[in-house]
Amino acid sequence: MKKVVDKRYAKSKEYKNTLEAIENTAKCPFCKDNFKYHKKKILRKEKNWFITESSWPYKNSKFHFLVISEKHKENFEDLKASDFKIVSDLTNWAIKKYKIKGGALSLRFGDTNCTGASVCHLHFHLIVPKLDKSKKAKTVNFPIG
């Protein structure tokens, strides 16, 4: 059975239970025909990509979006220049729409044993931290490995 998720990296019991259910189906949860575990609506689509809020945002994030390809891709070499253009367009849309002053765009790729990703299907994380009372960003832990 092909691995589609890695429940070892779940950040909560609820998320781990969801990943176990997905693992039992052996179907990628980010592919179009199985995109039913995600609890948030798709905010915007562009060609074969879309942006949505994370169903399980990281602690201390004000915003946590996922930018996901409708086509199943797992490795960095699966991405083309046109993909990066679309990801850039969707990210810029979110920055403008949500008046984001700063954040991070991150991507894990390849073997989850090396990355710490819970879903094998490539997806970018657009993460904006909450600010503390002194207007300093709170730490958002985005694990790699």
Secondary structure, DSSP 8 states (H G I E B T S, - for coil): ----B-GGG-SSHHHHHHHHHHHHHT--TTSGGGTTS--S-EEEEETTEEEEE-SS--TTEEEEEEEEESS---SGGG--HHHHHHHHHHHHHHHHHTT----EEEE--S-HHHH--SBSS-EEEEEEE-B-TTS-B--------
